[in-house]
Amino acid sequence: MKEQIEAVLETIRPALNADGGDVELVDVQDGVVAVRLMGACGACPSSTYTLKLGIERILKEKVPGVKEVEQVF
């Protein structure tokens, strides 16, 4: 599952990079994906929307078993 998540994050990464940010996979446990938003994305007021409406939605669509995405600092 971790490899599938990394592959999906690679497809998301260019959009984040375009805004000066990035995402790092920290851990996966029981369908809960922990990521770290970095660069401009880490301090952006819209980071919650990026995380839930962007990253989480896409991961749930593309990777079976993903239940939730959480941000870690």
PDB file of N, CA, C and O in Angstrom, chain B, residues numbered from 101:
ATOM      1  N   MET B 101       0.830  -1.190   0.000  1.00  0.00           N
ATOM      2  CA  MET B 101       0.000   0.000   0.000  1.00  0.00           C
ATOM      3  C   MET B 101       0.875   1.255   0.000  1.00  0.00           C
ATOM      4  O   MET B 101       0.543   2.247  -0.648  1.00  0.00           O
ATOM      5  N   LYS B 102       1.990   1.208   0.727  1.00  0.00           N
ATOM      6  CA  LYS B 102       2.864   2.366   0.818  1.00  0.00           C
ATOM      7  C   LYS B 102       3.393   2.777  -0.564  1.00  0.00           C
ATOM      8  O   LYS B 102       3.486   3.964  -0.877  1.00  0.00           O
ATOM      9  N   GLU B 103       3.733   1.782  -1.377  1.00  0.00           N
ATOM     10  CA  GLU B 103       4.248   2.065  -2.719  1.00  0.00           C
ATOM     11  C   GLU B 103       3.180   2.713  -3.585  1.00  0.00           C
ATOM     12  O   GLU B 103       3.475   3.622  -4.361  1.00  0.00           O
ATOM     13  N   GLN B 104       1.937   2.249  -3.457  1.00  0.00           N
ATOM     14  CA  GLN B 104       0.832   2.835  -4.217  1.00  0.00           C
ATOM     15  C   GLN B 104       0.599   4.288  -3.802  1.00  0.00           C
ATOM     16  O   GLN B 104       0.353   5.152  -4.644  1.00  0.00           O
ATOM     17  N   ILE B 105       0.678   4.540  -2.523  1.00  0.00           N
ATOM     18  CA  ILE B 105       0.483   5.899  -2.008  1.00  0.00           C
ATOM     19  C   ILE B 105       1.581   6.814  -2.531  1.00  0.00           C
ATOM     20  O   ILE B 105       1.305   7.925  -2.982  1.00  0.00           O
ATOM     21  N   GLU B 106       2.821   6.349  -2.472  1.00  0.00           N
ATOM     22  CA  GLU B 106       3.948   7.145  -2.985  1.00  0.00           C
ATOM     23  C   GLU B 106       3.747   7.473  -4.462  1.00  0.00           C
ATOM     24  O   GLU B 106       4.016   8.593  -4.896  1.00  0.00           O
ATOM     25  N   ALA B 107       3.272   6.489  -5.233  1.00  0.00           N
ATOM     26  CA  ALA B 107       3.050   6.701  -6.665  1.00  0.00           C
ATOM     27  C   ALA B 107       1.985   7.770  -6.906  1.00  0.00           C
ATOM     28  O   ALA B 107       2.134   8.603  -7.799  1.00  0.00           O
ATOM     29  N   VAL B 108       0.922   7.749  -6.119  1.00  0.00           N
ATOM     30  CA  VAL B 108      -0.138   8.751  -6.257  1.00  0.00           C
ATOM     31  C   VAL B 108       0.378  10.124  -5.822  1.00  0.00           C
ATOM     32  O   VAL B 108       0.077  11.133  -6.460  1.00  0.00           O
ATOM     33  N   LEU B 109       1.146  10.161  -4.747  1.00  0.00           N
ATOM     34  CA  LEU B 109       1.703  11.441  -4.298  1.00  0.00           C
ATOM     35  C   LEU B 109       2.601  12.055  -5.362  1.00  0.00           C
ATOM     36  O   LEU B 109       2.662  13.277  -5.494  1.00  0.00           O
ATOM     37  N   GLU B 110       3.296  11.217  -6.120  1.00  0.00           N
ATOM     38  CA  GLU B 110       4.137  11.717  -7.208  1.00  0.00           C
ATOM     39  C   GLU B 110       3.306  12.427  -8.271  1.00  0.00           C
ATOM     40  O   GLU B 110       3.783  13.370  -8.902  1.00  0.00           O
ATOM     41  N   THR B 111       2.073  11.983  -8.472  1.00  0.00           N
ATOM     42  CA  THR B 111       1.212  12.635  -9.470  1.00  0.00           C
ATOM     43  C   THR B 111       0.651  13.954  -8.933  1.00  0.00           C
ATOM     44  O   THR B 111       0.331  14.852  -9.712  1.00  0.00           O
ATOM     45  N   ILE B 112       0.533  14.073  -7.614  1.00  0.00           N
ATOM     46  CA  ILE B 112       0.016  15.287  -6.977  1.00  0.00           C
ATOM     47  C   ILE B 112       1.120  16.335  -6.814  1.00  0.00           C
ATOM     48  O   ILE B 112       0.867  17.537  -6.895  1.00  0.00           O
ATOM     49  N   ARG B 113       2.329  15.868  -6.588  1.00  0.00           N
ATOM     50  CA  ARG B 113       3.463  16.721  -6.247  1.00  0.00           C
ATOM     51  C   ARG B 113       3.681  17.908  -7.193  1.00  0.00           C
ATOM     52  O   ARG B 113       3.959  19.002  -6.702  1.00  0.00           O
ATOM     53  N   PRO B 114       3.571  17.757  -8.528  1.00  0.00           N
ATOM     54  CA  PRO B 114       3.813  18.912  -9.402  1.00  0.00           C
ATOM     55  C   PRO B 114       2.892  20.105  -9.118  1.00  0.00           C
ATOM     56  O   PRO B 114       3.323  21.253  -9.223  1.00  0.00           O
ATOM     57  N   ALA B 115       1.643  19.846  -8.763  1.00  0.00           N
ATOM     58  CA  ALA B 115       0.719  20.934  -8.440  1.00  0.00           C
ATOM     59  C   ALA B 115       1.154  21.643  -7.160  1.00  0.00           C
ATOM     60  O   ALA B 115       1.078  22.868  -7.070  1.00  0.00           O
ATOM     61  N   LEU B 116       1.604  20.883  -6.182  1.00  0.00           N
ATOM     62  CA  LEU B 116       2.080  21.477  -4.934  1.00  0.00           C
ATOM     63  C   LEU B 116       3.376  22.251  -5.175  1.00  0.00           C
ATOM     64  O   LEU B 116       3.552  23.351  -4.652  1.00  0.00           O
ATOM     65  N   ASN B 117       4.282  21.673  -5.968  1.00  0.00           N
ATOM     66  CA  ASN B 117       5.548  22.336  -6.287  1.00  0.00           C
ATOM     67  C   ASN B 117       5.319  23.664  -7.002  1.00  0.00           C
ATOM     68  O   ASN B 117       6.064  24.620  -6.789  1.00  0.00           O
ATOM     69  N   ALA B 118       4.300  23.726  -7.841  1.00  0.00           N
ATOM     70  CA  ALA B 118       3.997  24.949  -8.589  1.00  0.00           C
ATOM     71  C   ALA B 118       3.644  26.100  -7.649  1.00  0.00           C
ATOM     72  O   ALA B 118       3.835  27.267  -7.991  1.00  0.00           O
ATOM     73  N   ASP B 119       3.130  25.768  -6.468  1.00  0.00           N
ATOM     74  CA  ASP B 119       2.783  26.793  -5.482  1.00  0.00           C
ATOM     75  C   ASP B 119       3.855  26.934  -4.407  1.00  0.00           C
ATOM     76  O   ASP B 119       3.638  27.615  -3.405  1.00  0.00           O
ATOM     77  N   GLY B 120       5.007  26.301  -4.604  1.00  0.00           N
ATOM     78  CA  GLY B 120       6.105  26.415  -3.646  1.00  0.00           C
ATOM     79  C   GLY B 120       6.031  25.448  -2.490  1.00  0.00           C
ATOM     80  O   GLY B 120       6.686  25.657  -1.468  1.00  0.00           O
ATOM     81  N   GLY B 121       5.240  24.381  -2.628  1.00  0.00           N
ATOM     82  CA  GLY B 121       5.094  23.422  -1.541  1.00  0.00           C
ATOM     83  C   GLY B 121       5.473  22.013  -1.952  1.00  0.00           C
ATOM     84  O   GLY B 121       5.940  21.779  -3.067  1.00  0.00           O
ATOM     85  N   ASP B 122       5.268  21.086  -1.046  1.00  0.00           N
ATOM     86  CA  ASP B 122       5.545  19.676  -1.300  1.00  0.00           C
ATOM     87  C   ASP B 122       4.827  18.850  -0.241  1.00  0.00           C
ATOM     88  O   ASP B 122       4.299  19.387   0.733  1.00  0.00           O
ATOM     89  N   VAL B 123       4.816  17.534  -0.447  1.00  0.00           N
ATOM     90  CA  VAL B 123       4.199  16.616   0.500  1.00  0.00           C
ATOM     91  C   VAL B 123       5.148  15.440   0.709  1.00  0.00           C
ATOM     92  O   VAL B 123       5.788  14.969  -0.231  1.00  0.00           O
ATOM     93  N   GLU B 124       5.229  14.971   1.955  1.00  0.00           N
ATOM     94  CA  GLU B 124       6.087  13.841   2.296  1.00  0.00           C
ATOM     95  C   GLU B 124       5.240  12.796   3.013  1.00  0.00           C
ATOM     96  O   GLU B 124       4.503  13.119   3.944  1.00  0.00           O
ATOM     97  N   LEU B 125       5.347  11.542   2.577  1.00  0.00           N
ATOM     98  CA  LEU B 125       4.670  10.443   3.265  1.00  0.00           C
ATOM     99  C   LEU B 125       5.457  10.114   4.527  1.00  0.00           C
ATOM    100  O   LEU B 125       6.654   9.834   4.462  1.00  0.00           O
ATOM    101  N   VAL B 126       4.788  10.148   5.667  1.00  0.00           N
ATOM    102  CA  VAL B 126       5.442   9.883   6.940  1.00  0.00           C
ATOM    103  C   VAL B 126       5.176   8.455   7.395  1.00  0.00           C
ATOM    104  O   VAL B 126       6.100   7.750   7.803  1.00  0.00           O
ATOM    105  N   ASP B 127       3.900   8.016   7.328  1.00  0.00           N
ATOM    106  CA  ASP B 127       3.551   6.688   7.827  1.00  0.00           C
ATOM    107  C   ASP B 127       2.189   6.273   7.297  1.00  0.00           C
ATOM    108  O   ASP B 127       1.386   7.110   6.883  1.00  0.00           O
ATOM    109  N   VAL B 128       1.942   4.972   7.315  1.00  0.00           N
ATOM    110  CA  VAL B 128       0.633   4.416   6.975  1.00  0.00           C
ATOM    111  C   VAL B 128       0.326   3.335   8.000  1.00  0.00           C
ATOM    112  O   VAL B 128       1.100   2.394   8.169  1.00  0.00           O
ATOM    113  N   GLN B 129      -0.815   3.472   8.690  1.00  0.00           N
ATOM    114  CA  GLN B 129      -1.229   2.461   9.664  1.00  0.00           C
ATOM    115  C   GLN B 129      -2.736   2.297   9.615  1.00  0.00           C
ATOM    116  O   GLN B 129      -3.482   3.258   9.804  1.00  0.00           O
ATOM    117  N   ASP B 130      -3.175   1.087   9.363  1.00  0.00           N
ATOM    118  CA  ASP B 130      -4.601   0.744   9.354  1.00  0.00           C
ATOM    119  C   ASP B 130      -5.432   1.664   8.458  1.00  0.00           C
ATOM    120  O   ASP B 130      -6.545   2.051   8.816  1.00  0.00           O
ATOM    121  N   GLY B 131      -4.891   2.006   7.305  1.00  0.00           N
ATOM    122  CA  GLY B 131      -5.617   2.834   6.352  1.00  0.00           C
ATOM    123  C   GLY B 131      -5.535   4.326   6.605  1.00  0.00           C
ATOM    124  O   GLY B 131      -6.101   5.118   5.851  1.00  0.00           O
ATOM    125  N   VAL B 132      -4.833   4.718   7.661  1.00  0.00           N
ATOM    126  CA  VAL B 132      -4.648   6.137   7.962  1.00  0.00           C
ATOM    127  C   VAL B 132      -3.263   6.550   7.470  1.00  0.00           C
ATOM    128  O   VAL B 132      -2.247   6.003   7.898  1.00  0.00           O
ATOM    129  N   VAL B 133      -3.245   7.516   6.569  1.00  0.00           N
ATOM    130  CA  VAL B 133      -2.016   7.983   5.943  1.00  0.00           C
ATOM    131  C   VAL B 133      -1.575   9.269   6.628  1.00  0.00           C
ATOM    132  O   VAL B 133      -2.339  10.232   6.694  1.00  0.00           O
ATOM    133  N   ALA B 134      -0.357   9.289   7.133  1.00  0.00           N
ATOM    134  CA  ALA B 134       0.200  10.484   7.755  1.00  0.00           C
ATOM    135  C   ALA B 134       1.147  11.141   6.766  1.00  0.00           C
ATOM    136  O   ALA B 134       2.079  10.507   6.269  1.00  0.00           O
ATOM    137  N   VAL B 135       0.905  12.420   6.481  1.00  0.00           N
ATOM    138  CA  VAL B 135       1.761  13.165   5.561  1.00  0.00           C
ATOM    139  C   VAL B 135       2.214  14.462   6.223  1.00  0.00           C
ATOM    140  O   VAL B 135       1.595  14.960   7.163  1.00  0.00           O
ATOM    141  N   ARG B 136       3.313  14.988   5.697  1.00  0.00           N
ATOM    142  CA  ARG B 136       3.820  16.281   6.150  1.00  0.00           C
ATOM    143  C   ARG B 136       3.780  17.214   4.949  1.00  0.00           C
ATOM    144  O   ARG B 136       4.388  16.935   3.916  1.00  0.00           O
ATOM    145  N   LEU B 137       3.058  18.325   5.091  1.00  0.00           N
ATOM    146  CA  LEU B 137       3.051  19.349   4.054  1.00  0.00           C
ATOM    147  C   LEU B 137       4.240  20.265   4.317  1.00  0.00           C
ATOM    148  O   LEU B 137       4.456  20.716   5.442  1.00  0.00           O
ATOM    149  N   MET B 138       5.008  20.531   3.262  1.00  0.00           N
ATOM    150  CA  MET B 138       6.241  21.294   3.432  1.00  0.00           C
ATOM    151  C   MET B 138       6.243  22.527   2.549  1.00  0.00           C
ATOM    152  O   MET B 138       5.390  22.689   1.677  1.00  0.00           O
ATOM    153  N   GLY B 139       7.216  23.391   2.789  1.00  0.00           N
ATOM    154  CA  GLY B 139       7.340  24.606   2.007  1.00  0.00           C
ATOM    155  C   GLY B 139       6.140  25.503   2.230  1.00  0.00           C
ATOM    156  O   GLY B 139       5.632  25.615   3.346  1.00  0.00           O
ATOM    157  N   ALA B 140       5.688  26.144   1.160  1.00  0.00           N
ATOM    158  CA  ALA B 140       4.553  27.063   1.251  1.00  0.00           C
ATOM    159  C   ALA B 140       3.290  26.353   1.735  1.00  0.00           C
ATOM    160  O   ALA B 140       2.443  26.975   2.376  1.00  0.00           O
ATOM    161  N   CYS B 141       3.153  25.067   1.438  1.00  0.00           N
ATOM    162  CA  CYS B 141       1.954  24.321   1.844  1.00  0.00           C
ATOM    163  C   CYS B 141       1.884  24.123   3.356  1.00  0.00           C
ATOM    164  O   CYS B 141       0.791  24.027   3.914  1.00  0.00           O
ATOM    165  N   GLY B 142       3.015  24.063   4.013  1.00  0.00           N
ATOM    166  CA  GLY B 142       3.031  23.835   5.452  1.00  0.00           C
ATOM    167  C   GLY B 142       2.434  24.972   6.251  1.00  0.00           C
ATOM    168  O   GLY B 142       1.839  24.747   7.305  1.00  0.00           O
ATOM    169  N   ALA B 143       2.587  26.210   5.753  1.00  0.00           N
ATOM    170  CA  ALA B 143       2.118  27.380   6.488  1.00  0.00           C
ATOM    171  C   ALA B 143       0.912  28.053   5.833  1.00  0.00           C
ATOM    172  O   ALA B 143       0.442  29.087   6.309  1.00  0.00           O
ATOM    173  N   CYS B 144       0.421  27.482   4.764  1.00  0.00           N
ATOM    174  CA  CYS B 144      -0.681  28.080   4.014  1.00  0.00           C
ATOM    175  C   CYS B 144      -1.997  27.960   4.778  1.00  0.00           C
ATOM    176  O   CYS B 144      -2.291  26.904   5.337  1.00  0.00           O
ATOM    177  N   PRO B 145      -2.793  29.030   4.807  1.00  0.00           N
ATOM    178  CA  PRO B 145      -4.098  28.945   5.468  1.00  0.00           C
ATOM    179  C   PRO B 145      -5.044  27.943   4.806  1.00  0.00           C
ATOM    180  O   PRO B 145      -5.983  27.464   5.441  1.00  0.00           O
ATOM    181  N   SER B 146      -4.804  27.631   3.552  1.00  0.00           N
ATOM    182  CA  SER B 146      -5.657  26.676   2.826  1.00  0.00           C
ATOM    183  C   SER B 146      -5.137  25.242   2.908  1.00  0.00           C
ATOM    184  O   SER B 146      -5.638  24.367   2.202  1.00  0.00           O
ATOM    185  N   SER B 147      -4.150  24.989   3.748  1.00  0.00           N
ATOM    186  CA  SER B 147      -3.545  23.658   3.798  1.00  0.00           C
ATOM    187  C   SER B 147      -4.536  22.566   4.192  1.00  0.00           C
ATOM    188  O   SER B 147      -4.406  21.429   3.738  1.00  0.00           O
ATOM    189  N   THR B 148      -5.522  22.889   5.027  1.00  0.00           N
ATOM    190  CA  THR B 148      -6.533  21.898   5.409  1.00  0.00           C
ATOM    191  C   THR B 148      -7.344  21.483   4.189  1.00  0.00           C
ATOM    192  O   THR B 148      -7.656  20.305   4.019  1.00  0.00           O
ATOM    193  N   TYR B 149      -7.684  22.447   3.344  1.00  0.00           N
ATOM    194  CA  TYR B 149      -8.417  22.134   2.117  1.00  0.00           C
ATOM    195  C   TYR B 149      -7.558  21.308   1.169  1.00  0.00           C
ATOM    196  O   TYR B 149      -8.039  20.354   0.558  1.00  0.00           O
ATOM    197  N   THR B 150      -6.292  21.674   1.050  1.00  0.00           N
ATOM    198  CA  THR B 150      -5.365  20.919   0.205  1.00  0.00           C
ATOM    199  C   THR B 150      -5.291  19.479   0.693  1.00  0.00           C
ATOM    200  O   THR B 150      -5.311  18.541  -0.105  1.00  0.00           O
ATOM    201  N   LEU B 151      -5.207  19.313   2.002  1.00  0.00           N
ATOM    202  CA  LEU B 151      -5.068  17.987   2.590  1.00  0.00           C
ATOM    203  C   LEU B 151      -6.334  17.149   2.409  1.00  0.00           C
ATOM    204  O   LEU B 151      -6.264  16.028   1.907  1.00  0.00           O
ATOM    205  N   LYS B 152      -7.472  17.674   2.807  1.00  0.00           N
ATOM    206  CA  LYS B 152      -8.711  16.894   2.811  1.00  0.00           C
ATOM    207  C   LYS B 152      -9.385  16.820   1.446  1.00  0.00           C
ATOM    208  O   LYS B 152      -9.776  15.738   1.008  1.00  0.00           O
ATOM    209  N   LEU B 153      -9.525  17.953   0.773  1.00  0.00           N
ATOM    210  CA  LEU B 153     -10.248  17.978  -0.503  1.00  0.00           C
ATOM    211  C   LEU B 153      -9.359  17.601  -1.686  1.00  0.00           C
ATOM    212  O   LEU B 153      -9.856  17.255  -2.757  1.00  0.00           O
ATOM    213  N   GLY B 154      -8.071  17.669  -1.492  1.00  0.00           N
ATOM    214  CA  GLY B 154      -7.155  17.321  -2.564  1.00  0.00           C
ATOM    215  C   GLY B 154      -6.502  15.970  -2.332  1.00  0.00           C
ATOM    216  O   GLY B 154      -6.880  14.975  -2.949  1.00  0.00           O
ATOM    217  N   ILE B 155      -5.534  15.939  -1.454  1.00  0.00           N
ATOM    218  CA  ILE B 155      -4.719  14.744  -1.231  1.00  0.00           C
ATOM    219  C   ILE B 155      -5.561  13.567  -0.742  1.00  0.00           C
ATOM    220  O   ILE B 155      -5.473  12.475  -1.304  1.00  0.00           O
ATOM    221  N   GLU B 156      -6.372  13.770   0.290  1.00  0.00           N
ATOM    222  CA  GLU B 156      -7.176  12.665   0.831  1.00  0.00           C
ATOM    223  C   GLU B 156      -8.158  12.122  -0.208  1.00  0.00           C
ATOM    224  O   GLU B 156      -8.280  10.910  -0.381  1.00  0.00           O
ATOM    225  N   ARG B 157      -8.849  13.019  -0.889  1.00  0.00           N
ATOM    226  CA  ARG B 157      -9.839  12.598  -1.895  1.00  0.00           C
ATOM    227  C   ARG B 157      -9.178  11.754  -2.998  1.00  0.00           C
ATOM    228  O   ARG B 157      -9.702  10.709  -3.384  1.00  0.00           O
ATOM    229  N   ILE B 158      -8.049  12.208  -3.490  1.00  0.00           N
ATOM    230  CA  ILE B 158      -7.362  11.486  -4.570  1.00  0.00           C
ATOM    231  C   ILE B 158      -6.836  10.144  -4.071  1.00  0.00           C
ATOM    232  O   ILE B 158      -6.971   9.135  -4.764  1.00  0.00           O
ATOM    233  N   LEU B 159      -6.237  10.118  -2.878  1.00  0.00           N
ATOM    234  CA  LEU B 159      -5.721   8.849  -2.350  1.00  0.00           C
ATOM    235  C   LEU B 159      -6.846   7.840  -2.126  1.00  0.00           C
ATOM    236  O   LEU B 159      -6.674   6.656  -2.415  1.00  0.00           O
ATOM    237  N   LYS B 160      -7.996   8.291  -1.615  1.00  0.00           N
ATOM    238  CA  LYS B 160      -9.127   7.377  -1.415  1.00  0.00           C
ATOM    239  C   LYS B 160      -9.619   6.813  -2.747  1.00  0.00           C
ATOM    240  O   LYS B 160     -10.003   5.646  -2.824  1.00  0.00           O
ATOM    241  N   GLU B 161      -9.609   7.636  -3.793  1.00  0.00           N
ATOM    242  CA  GLU B 161     -10.043   7.184  -5.116  1.00  0.00           C
ATOM    243  C   GLU B 161      -9.082   6.170  -5.727  1.00  0.00           C
ATOM    244  O   GLU B 161      -9.509   5.200  -6.353  1.00  0.00           O
ATOM    245  N   LYS B 162      -7.789   6.398  -5.544  1.00  0.00           N
ATOM    246  CA  LYS B 162      -6.767   5.634  -6.265  1.00  0.00           C
ATOM    247  C   LYS B 162      -6.182   4.449  -5.502  1.00  0.00           C
ATOM    248  O   LYS B 162      -5.671   3.511  -6.113  1.00  0.00           O
ATOM    249  N   VAL B 163      -6.254   4.483  -4.174  1.00  0.00           N
ATOM    250  CA  VAL B 163      -5.609   3.429  -3.379  1.00  0.00           C
ATOM    251  C   VAL B 163      -6.645   2.768  -2.471  1.00  0.00           C
ATOM    252  O   VAL B 163      -7.105   3.382  -1.507  1.00  0.00           O
ATOM    253  N   PRO B 164      -7.013   1.530  -2.769  1.00  0.00           N
ATOM    254  CA  PRO B 164      -7.966   0.811  -1.917  1.00  0.00           C
ATOM    255  C   PRO B 164      -7.426   0.673  -0.487  1.00  0.00           C
ATOM    256  O   PRO B 164      -6.255   0.350  -0.282  1.00  0.00           O
ATOM    257  N   GLY B 165      -8.281   0.916   0.474  1.00  0.00           N
ATOM    258  CA  GLY B 165      -7.884   0.753   1.869  1.00  0.00           C
ATOM    259  C   GLY B 165      -7.531   2.048   2.573  1.00  0.00           C
ATOM    260  O   GLY B 165      -7.418   2.067   3.799  1.00  0.00           O
ATOM    261  N   VAL B 166      -7.353   3.138   1.826  1.00  0.00           N
ATOM    262  CA  VAL B 166      -7.078   4.421   2.480  1.00  0.00           C
ATOM    263  C   VAL B 166      -8.382   4.942   3.076  1.00  0.00           C
ATOM    264  O   VAL B 166      -9.382   5.110   2.378  1.00  0.00           O
ATOM    265  N   LYS B 167      -8.345   5.191   4.382  1.00  0.00           N
ATOM    266  CA  LYS B 167      -9.535   5.660   5.085  1.00  0.00           C
ATOM    267  C   LYS B 167      -9.479   7.158   5.372  1.00  0.00           C
ATOM    268  O   LYS B 167     -10.496   7.849   5.325  1.00  0.00           O
ATOM    269  N   GLU B 168      -8.276   7.650   5.669  1.00  0.00           N
ATOM    270  CA  GLU B 168      -8.119   9.032   6.093  1.00  0.00           C
ATOM    271  C   GLU B 168      -6.682   9.476   5.852  1.00  0.00           C
ATOM    272  O   GLU B 168      -5.761   8.660   5.820  1.00  0.00           O
ATOM    273  N   VAL B 169      -6.510  10.778   5.684  1.00  0.00           N
ATOM    274  CA  VAL B 169      -5.175  11.360   5.593  1.00  0.00           C
ATOM    275  C   VAL B 169      -5.064  12.411   6.684  1.00  0.00           C
ATOM    276  O   VAL B 169      -5.921  13.284   6.821  1.00  0.00           O
ATOM    277  N   GLU B 170      -3.985  12.309   7.463  1.00  0.00           N
ATOM    278  CA  GLU B 170      -3.742  13.249   8.563  1.00  0.00           C
ATOM    279  C   GLU B 170      -2.448  13.982   8.312  1.00  0.00           C
ATOM    280  O   GLU B 170      -1.506  13.434   7.739  1.00  0.00           O
ATOM    281  N   GLN B 171      -2.409  15.228   8.746  1.00  0.00           N
ATOM    282  CA  GLN B 171      -1.184  16.009   8.645  1.00  0.00           C
ATOM    283  C   GLN B 171      -0.407  15.911   9.944  1.00  0.00           C
ATOM    284  O   GLN B 171      -0.971  16.063  11.028  1.00  0.00           O
ATOM    285  N   VAL B 172       0.884  15.657   9.832  1.00  0.00           N
ATOM    286  CA  VAL B 172       1.777  15.667  10.991  1.00  0.00           C
ATOM    287  C   VAL B 172       2.764  16.805  10.806  1.00  0.00           C
ATOM    288  O   VAL B 172       3.069  17.205   9.683  1.00  0.00           O
ATOM    289  N   PHE B 173       3.258  17.320  11.920  1.00  0.00           N
ATOM    290  CA  PHE B 173       4.162  18.464  11.862  1.00  0.00           C
ATOM    291  C   PHE B 173       5.554  18.100  12.303  1.00  0.00           C
ATOM    292  O   PHE B 173       6.441  18.954  12.313  1.00  0.00           O
TER     293      PHE B 173
END
